[in-house]
Amino acid sequence: MNHSSGEIEKRTISKTMKRILPFILLLYIIAYLDRVNLGYAALQMNAELALSAEVFGLLSGIFL
């Protein structure tokens, strides 16, 4: 079996994309849900912790 390096490269990229892209998509969806959840939690959390909008923005920017 004598494969050209271009063919091997294409197969390697194809296999990698088939395995990694679904995982990356799943992580993206989880990160999006986490951001949305934090937004809903902020409605009551800011009042209970006496956080201003600026402080909440800073903290959410650091942790997300």
N, C-alpha and C positions, 0 to 999 in steps of 0.2 A: 504494500500500500504506500504509494508515494503521493502525498497530498501537498499541494502548494501552500505556502505560508498564508496567503490571502484567504484560502478556503478554511484553514484551521482558525484563523482569526475571526472570520465571519461566524463560524459555528460556536466559538467560545463566547463571543459577544451575544449571540442569540440565546445560548443557554443561560448566561449570566442575567440577561434582561428578563427572561421568563421566570427566574427564581427570585430576583431582587425587586423588580417593580411591584408585584403584588404586596410584598412586605412593606415597601415604602408607602404604597397607597394606604395600607392599613394604619401605619404610623401617622400619616397625614390626617386621616379621619379621626383618630384618637386625639391628636393635638387640637384639631378644630373643636371637637366636643368639649375638651378641657377648657378652651378659651371661652366658649359659650357658657359653660357651667360657671366659670369664674365671674362672668358678667352678671348672671342671675344672682349669684351669691353676694355680689357687691351691693345689691339693693338694700339688703338688711345688714350685712356685715359692716359697711361703712358707718352706719348710724350707731351700731352697738359698740364699735371700737373707736368711735369719734375720729375717723380718718377723713381728711379732706380729699377732694378729687385729685389734687396734685400728688399727695402722698400715695394714694391708691394707684395712680398711674405709674409712679416711680416703682412701687413694690411689684406691681404686676409686670412691669417691663423687666425687672431684674429676674423674676422667677419664671417668666414665660419666655 
